[in-house]
Amino acid sequence: MSEKKAYPLRINAEVLAAAQRWADDELRSLNAQIEYVLRESLRKAGRLPKAPADKHEGEAK
């Protein structure tokens, strides 16, 4: 697992409340939801390296 770093975040109260509702709906903590949304956005923008392929990918089942 990669190293986690703390980062203070200033965020609009409305945005924070909406993110908390979304996190609750997805059964995630607010922190995990923010990281998920950032990671997905970075991946879609081609700004995040692709995750290594599953080691079982391509094996016969």
N, C-alpha and C positions, 0 to 999 in steps of 0.2 A: 504494500500500500504506500502511496506517496505521502510525503510529509505534509502536514497541515500547518498553516500559518494563520494567526489571528490578524484581523484587519478591522479597525473601527469603521463603521459605515453610517454616514448621515443620509437619511432617507425621508422623503415626504410621508407624513402620517397616513394619508389616504393610500399611498402605494404600499406602505407597510401593512396596513389592515387588509388590503386586497391579497397581498402575498400570504398573509397568515391564514386567511380563509381558504386559499388555494392549497396551502400546505396541509391544512386540516382535512380538506376533501381527499387529498392524496395520501393521507396517513403518514406524513413526513413532518419532521421538525421544520421550523421556519428556516433555520440555517441550511438544512439539507435541501429545502425547496429552492432557496436562492442559489445554492451551488449547482443544483440540477438545471435550473433555467439558464444560468450563465454558461455552463458546460455545453448545453444543447445549442445555444446561440453561437458560441465559439466554434462548435463542430460544423454547424450549417454554414458559417461564414468562411470555413476553411482555415480557421486560425488556431485550431487545436489539432495536434497530431492524432491520427487514428489510433484507437486502442489496439493492442496486440491481438491477433486472431486467437480464438479459442483453440487451445492445444488439441482438442478432440475434433476440431473442424476438419472435414474431409475424410475422416475415418469411416469405415464401413460400420453400419449399425446391425 
